[in-house]
Amino acid sequence: MSKIASVPLHYIEMGSSEIPIVLLHGLGSSCDDWQLQIPTFSAQYRVLACDLRGHGQSPKPRSSYKIPILAHDVLAWLDSLGVGVCHLVGLSLGGMVAAEIASHHANRLQSLVICNSIAEFQSRSWHLRKQYLQRLLLSHLFPLKTSAQVLGWRLFPKPEQAQLREILQKKWQLNHRPSYLAVLRGLYGWSTLSNLHQATCPTLILHAEYDYFPLEMKQAMLDVLPNARLQVLAGLHHAAPIEAPEIFNPVVLDFVQENTHAVRP
């Protein structure tokens, strides 16, 4: 990864602490989608949330968008801010980037939270392959407005979540389509599962009960991580931080607080 040219990432910063909490968003999202976490977390910690390459207000170069490249961008961004060690929290795509960083740069992490994510995106899982192909075809054949409508119902299926669906659908249509497709294509074939045993920091794997990444894929991470535990978020879906911040936020904060002063392996 050292030979890859990084891009300067747009970010939000709030609060103060010696070791910051760094938030990495999901595919087609941005740092703005952590607005239900940042004020709460920043009451006790310095919080940094970036737009990954191709997302939000970060650059959208015509280049590869594979997970190791996204991870390289994040590390370069943290270096530019003088952040040596952090508590890293990643959702979905952000969780994959976090797993990649943890696999090769465990010394940079005080703790790690991976929410509704996986450590490999390979064809041996029929469930994952089917989900991926459906999303890829939908995104290639139809405008982002169509995929936004489908995704909105998938992430927020309850009648009382109509406002969350509407907000997501409006934001989703603002994505830069070529970059979104490049990231989606860059996922396939990626794996850091064989390297994840090097992530010795305390790790919390969060699995929403109705997440579309199945529990066994989270268990695969748990089986190789030397210092990890799994917590199921009952009744929640993929976008748990937005769906239920009153559940997500205390879980993450308690874990971070538990490991703020822990001696790193």
N, C-alpha and C positions, 0 to 999 in steps of 0.2 A: 504493500500500500504506500510505501514511502515515495515512490516515483509518480504517484498520481497528483495532478495539480488540483488543489482544493479550491472551492469557491467560498467567498465571504458570505456567511449566513446572516439573514435578518433575525433579530431576536428581541425578546422582552426580558427585562431584568427588574426585580423588585426585592426589597428586604435585604438583610445582611446576616452573615454567619461565616465562620471560618471555613466550613465545608458546605458548599451549596447543594441544593437539589436541582438536578437537570432533568427537564421534561422533554421527551421525544414523542411527537404525534404520529398518527396513523396515515395510511395512504389516502391522498386526496384531501387531507386536512391541513392544518397550520397551527402555529403557536397560539392563535386566537381561541382555539377550541379548548385551551386549558384555563379559560377565564373563570371557571367554577372551582379551580384549584389554587391558582396563583395568589389571590388575596388571603386565603386561609393559610397556605403554606408559608407565605412571606411574613406572616405575623411572628414566626419563630426562626425562619431561615432565609438566606439569600436564595432566590429562585431564578433560574435561567431557563427560558423556553425558546427554542429556535424553530425556524422554518427550514425543513430539510431541502436539499437541492431539488429544484423543480416544483417547489410548493410555495404557496403564499407569496411573500415579497422577496424571497431568495432568488438568486440567478437561476436561469433555465437554459443552460447551454445545450448545444446539440452534441451530446456526448453519452457515454455509458452511465446508467443509473443503477448499477449493481450494488448490492448491500455493502460489500467492502469499501466501495467508493463513498457511499453515504456515511459510513462509519469514519472514514478518513477525514471527511469534511467536518464532522462533529469534533474529532480530536484536535484538528487544526484550529477550529473555532475556540475550543476550550483553552488551547495553548495561547491564542491571541489575547484571551482575557486573564491569563495568568492562573488558570485553574488547574491545579495538579491532581487533586483528588476530589471526587464528588459522590453524592448519592444519585444514582442514575435510575430514572423511571421511564419505561417505554411501553407504549400501547400499540398493539398490532404491528404495523411496519416499524414503528419506533422500537418495539420490543425486539424485533429481528436485528435492528441496528445495535441495540443495547447488548444483545447476545453476542454479536460479532465483536464488539468492543471488549466485552468481558472475557471472551475466548482468547484474545491476543494481548490485551492490556489490562489484566486484572489488577495490576498495581495502581491503576487510576481510580479504582472504585472503592469507596467506603462501604457501600451496600448497593444492591441491585433489586429493582422491582420490574418484573416482566408481566404485563397484563394482556390476556387474550392474544397470545402470540405463540410462535413456534421457533424451533432452532434449525429447521430445514424445510425447503420447499421443493420436494422431489416427487417423481412420478410413482414411487412405490405405494403411495397412499391413493387408492381409487377415489376416496371421498374428497381429498384435497385436489386431485387432478380434475375431477368433475366440477368442483366449485370454481377452480381457476379458469378452466376453459369457458364456462358459462359467462364469467365476468369479462374475460378477454374478448369473446365474441360480441357481447352486449356493448362493450366500450368501443369496439372497432366498427360495428355495423350501425350504431345509433348515436345521436348526439348525446352530450353529457346530461342534458335535461332528462332523457329517458332513463339512463342508468341512475340518476339522482332520485327519480321517483321509485324505482325498484329498491334501491338501497335504503331510502327513507323508511319504507315499510318493513324492511328486513331488520333494521337497527332499532326502530321504535314502533313495534307492531300494535301496541295497546291503543284503544280509542282515546284515552286521556292524554296520549303523547302526540296529538295532532300538531301542536305548536313546535315541538322538537323536530318532527318530520319536516315541517314547512321551513324551519331555519336551516336544517341540513340541506334540503333540496336547493334552496337559494344559494347557499355557500358553494355547494358542489359544482354548480354551473359556472362558477368563476374560475375553476381550475384551468390551467394551461394544458389543453388536450394532448399535444405532442409529448410533453413531459410526463403527464399522467400515464400515457400508454408506454412510454419508455421505462418508467419505474415498474409498471405491471409486467412488462416483458422481462425486465431484469431480475425478477424474483425467481423465475423458474430455474431449477437446477442448483440453487444455492443451498449450502448446508454448512453449519458450524458445529453440528452435534458431536462430531468426533473430537473437537477441540474444547468443548465446553467444560470438561473436567478441570481445565486450568483456571476457571473462574472460582477462586477460593473465597471470595467475599461472601458475607451473608446475603442470601437471595430469597426473595419472596415471589412465588409464581401465583398469580391470580387468575382464576378460571371462572368466568361468568357461566352460570348454569346453562344458559341457552346460547352460548357462543358458537359461532359456526366452525371454529377450529376445535376439533373434538378433544375430550379430556385425555385420551391416550397419547396425544401428541405433547401435552403438557407433562404427562407422566414420564415420557421419554427424556425430557429435560431433567426432571427430578431424579431420574435413575442415575444420571452421570454427574450432576452437580454435587460437589462434596459438602456443601454447607447451605442446603436449601430446604424450604418447606412450601407446601401447597395450601392455598386457601380458596374455597369455592364461594363465590358470591351468589347466593341463592336468589333465583327469580330474575336475574339480570341478563342482558344481552351483550353484544360485542362492544358497544360504545358505553361501557359502564361508567366512566368518569362523568359523562354528560347525563346519562340516564338517572344515576343515583349518586350524586356527589356526597350526600349525607351518609352513604355507606362507604364509598371508595375513599374519601378523604381521611377519615379517622384510621382506617386500616393502614394506609400508606404512612401517615404521620406517626402512628404508633411504632411501625417497623423502623422508620428512620430514626426516631428518638431512641429506640432500643439499641441502635447500632452507631449512634453519633460518636460516642466515646469509646467504642470497642476497639481493641487493638487489632489492626489488620494482619491477616496471615502473611 
